[in-house]
C-alpha cells in the first residue's frame, strides 16, 4: 500500500486561489446586486437632502456607476467593472506589501550592520 502524502498549500497558492475566487465573484455575482439605493442614498432621500448632492469629480471615470463605458450589456459591464475593481485593489495591496517588506529588510540590514 502506498503512503498518501498531503500537499501543502503555499502562500502564493493561497493568494492565487483567493484572487480567482474574488474575480469570479466580481464577474458572476456582482451583476445580481440589488439596484435599490444603498444606506446613504436612502437616508439622504428620506431626510430631504438628496437633491443637494453634487456630481462626483470622478463621475466620468471609465468604471463610474459600477459599469464600464462602452460595454452595452448591463451584466457584462457590471461584471467587468467588478473585475477591474478587484484587480486595482489587489495591485494596491501588493504595492503596500512590497513597500512594507522592503522597509523591514532595510531595518534588518541596518540592525545586522551595527
N, C-alpha and C positions, 0 to 999 in steps of 0.2 A: 504494500500500500504506500502510495506517495504522500509525503507530508504536504499539507496545504499551507502556503505562506500568504499572509495578508499584506497587500501592498499598502504603503504609507502614502498619504496624501501630502504632497509638498505645499509650501506656501504659494508658490506660483500656480499650482493646480487648483488650490482652493480659491485664489483670487480670480483665476480664469473662469472657473465654474460659476462663481458669483456674478462675474461680469456677463456671462452668457445668459444666466437667469434674469438679470436686470434688463438686459437688452431685449430678451424675449417678452418679458412683462411689458416693457415700454412700448414695444411694437404691436403686440397682440391684445393686450388688456386695456391700455390707455384709451383707445377709441371708444370703449364702452363706459367710460367715466360719465358721471352724471353731468348733464348740461345745465342743471339748476345752479343758481348763484351760490358761491361759497359763503362762509360765515360773514366775512367782512362786507361783501356786496349786499347780503341780506340785511344786515344791521343798518348799513347806510340807507337802504331803501326804506326800511321800517321807520327810521328816525328822521327821514326827510332831508338828508344832506347828500344823497347820491347825485343830485343834479348839479352840485358844485364841483364835481370831480373834473379834473383837467386831464388831457391826454398825457400818457406817459411818454417821456423823451425817447424811449426805445419802442414805441408803438409801431414803427415802420421796420423793425428788425425782421430778419428772414424767418424766425420762428415765433413771432409775436402771436398771442392768442392761441397757443397750443396747436399751431398749424404751420405748414411750410408754404411760403409763397410759391406759386407756380404749379402746385400739385392740386388738381381739381377734385379728386376723390377725397371726401372728408376723412374716411377711416385711414386711408394710406397717409394722408397729410398729417394727421394727428400721430400716427404711429412713427413716422419719420421724425417728427418734432420730438417725440419721446426718446428715440434713439440718439438724436443729436444732443439732447439734454443729458442723457446718461453718459455719453462719450465725453462731453465737456466737463461734467463733474468728476468723472474718472481721471481725465487728464489733469485737472486741477489738483486732485488728491495725490496723484503720482508726483506732480511738481512739488507740492508741500512735503511729501515724504522724502523726496530727493534732497531738498534743502535741509530738512531736519537731520537726515542721515549724514550728509556732508559736514554739517556743523559738529555732530557727535564725533565723527572721525577726526576732525581738526582738533577738538578738545582732547581726545585720546592721544593724538600725536604729540601735542604740546605737553601733556602730562608725562608721557614717556620720555620726552627730550630733556626734562628737568632733572 
